[in-house]
Amino acid sequence: MFTTISWTYGVEIDFTKGSDKLTGKLTLQDDGICLDEIQEYQALILTTSAEQADKDSAHAKKESALGKRITGHEEDCETLMQEAIGLID
């Protein structure tokens, strides 16, 4: 004869406190390979209230930066991405 023991655990999570706001402001450590700037840009472009002309300019800089990254010019990529972020932040 076998006995089955069943344990039940309950976890209560309080979602009524704290902040669920998405601000677009990220604190990322500089990784030296342009990835942190790319991630910050992607978060900001979703939440920015920048003018469309600035968004378009930022997009062009991002595309140029990605080209630099693909060819191994990480410092140039970081510089261009920082300029793009400055346009939409």
C-alpha positions as a Markdown table, in Angstrom:
| # | Residue | x | y | z |
|---|---|---|---|---|
| 1 | Met | 0.0 | 0.0 | 0.0 |
| 2 | Phe | 1.3 | 3.4 | -1.0 |
| 3 | Thr | 0.5 | 6.8 | 0.6 |
| 4 | Thr | 0.5 | 9.9 | -1.5 |
| 5 | Ile | 1.4 | 13.2 | 0.2 |
| 6 | Ser | 0.5 | 16.4 | -1.6 |
| 7 | Trp | 1.9 | 19.7 | -0.5 |
| 8 | Thr | 0.3 | 22.9 | -1.6 |
| 9 | Tyr | 2.1 | 26.2 | -1.5 |
| 10 | Gly | 0.5 | 29.6 | -1.9 |
| 11 | Val | 2.4 | 32.7 | -3.0 |
| 12 | Glu | 0.8 | 36.1 | -2.7 |
| 13 | Ile | 2.1 | 38.9 | -4.8 |
| 14 | Asp | 1.0 | 42.5 | -4.2 |
| 15 | Phe | 0.8 | 44.4 | -7.5 |
| 16 | Thr | -0.9 | 47.4 | -5.9 |
| 17 | Lys | 2.4 | 49.1 | -4.8 |
| 18 | Gly | 5.3 | 50.3 | -6.8 |
| 19 | Ser | 5.7 | 51.7 | -10.3 |
| 20 | Asp | 4.8 | 50.0 | -13.5 |
| 21 | Lys | 5.6 | 53.1 | -15.6 |
| 22 | Leu | 7.8 | 52.8 | -18.6 |
| 23 | Thr | 9.9 | 55.9 | -18.8 |
| 24 | Gly | 12.3 | 55.0 | -21.5 |
| 25 | Lys | 15.2 | 56.0 | -19.2 |
| 26 | Leu | 17.7 | 53.2 | -18.9 |
| 27 | Thr | 20.8 | 53.0 | -16.8 |
| 28 | Leu | 23.1 | 50.8 | -18.8 |
| 29 | Gln | 26.8 | 50.2 | -18.2 |
| 30 | Asp | 29.0 | 51.1 | -21.1 |
| 31 | Asp | 30.0 | 47.8 | -22.6 |
| 32 | Gly | 32.5 | 49.3 | -25.1 |
| 33 | Ile | 30.9 | 47.4 | -28.0 |
| 34 | Cys | 27.9 | 49.7 | -28.8 |
| 35 | Leu | 25.4 | 47.2 | -27.6 |
| 36 | Asp | 24.2 | 49.3 | -24.6 |
| 37 | Glu | 23.6 | 52.3 | -26.9 |
| 38 | Ile | 21.6 | 50.2 | -29.3 |
| 39 | Gln | 19.4 | 48.9 | -26.4 |
| 40 | Glu | 18.9 | 52.4 | -25.1 |
| 41 | Tyr | 18.0 | 53.7 | -28.5 |
| 42 | Gln | 15.4 | 50.9 | -29.0 |
| 43 | Ala | 13.8 | 51.7 | -25.6 |
| 44 | Leu | 13.8 | 55.4 | -26.2 |
| 45 | Ile | 12.4 | 55.3 | -29.8 |
| 46 | Leu | 9.2 | 53.6 | -28.4 |
| 47 | Thr | 8.5 | 56.3 | -25.8 |
| 48 | Thr | 10.0 | 59.5 | -27.2 |
| 49 | Ser | 8.0 | 62.6 | -27.8 |
| 50 | Ala | 10.6 | 64.0 | -30.3 |
| 51 | Glu | 9.5 | 65.5 | -33.5 |
| 52 | Gln | 9.3 | 63.2 | -36.6 |
| 53 | Ala | 12.3 | 65.0 | -38.2 |
| 54 | Asp | 14.4 | 64.2 | -35.2 |
| 55 | Lys | 13.3 | 60.6 | -35.2 |
| 56 | Asp | 14.2 | 60.3 | -38.9 |
| 57 | Ser | 17.6 | 61.8 | -38.3 |
| 58 | Ala | 18.2 | 59.5 | -35.4 |
| 59 | His | 17.1 | 56.5 | -37.5 |
| 60 | Ala | 19.6 | 57.5 | -40.2 |
| 61 | Lys | 22.4 | 57.8 | -37.6 |
| 62 | Lys | 21.4 | 54.4 | -36.1 |
| 63 | Glu | 21.6 | 52.7 | -39.6 |
| 64 | Ser | 25.1 | 54.3 | -40.1 |
| 65 | Ala | 26.2 | 53.2 | -36.7 |
| 66 | Leu | 25.1 | 49.6 | -37.3 |
| 67 | Gly | 27.1 | 49.7 | -40.5 |
| 68 | Lys | 30.2 | 50.8 | -38.5 |
| 69 | Arg | 29.6 | 48.0 | -36.0 |
| 70 | Ile | 29.3 | 45.3 | -38.7 |
| 71 | Thr | 32.7 | 46.5 | -40.1 |
| 72 | Gly | 34.3 | 46.3 | -36.7 |
| 73 | His | 34.4 | 50.1 | -35.9 |
| 74 | Glu | 32.8 | 49.9 | -32.4 |
| 75 | Glu | 34.0 | 53.3 | -31.3 |
| 76 | Asp | 32.4 | 55.0 | -34.3 |
| 77 | Cys | 29.3 | 53.0 | -33.7 |
| 78 | Glu | 29.1 | 54.2 | -30.1 |
| 79 | Thr | 29.6 | 57.8 | -31.2 |
| 80 | Leu | 26.9 | 57.7 | -33.8 |
| 81 | Met | 24.5 | 55.9 | -31.5 |
| 82 | Gln | 25.1 | 58.5 | -28.8 |
| 83 | Glu | 24.3 | 61.2 | -31.3 |
| 84 | Ala | 21.1 | 59.4 | -32.3 |
| 85 | Ile | 20.0 | 59.0 | -28.7 |
| 86 | Gly | 20.7 | 62.7 | -28.1 |
| 87 | Leu | 18.2 | 63.5 | -30.9 |
| 88 | Ile | 15.3 | 61.6 | -29.4 |
| 89 | Asp | 16.0 | 61.8 | -25.6 |
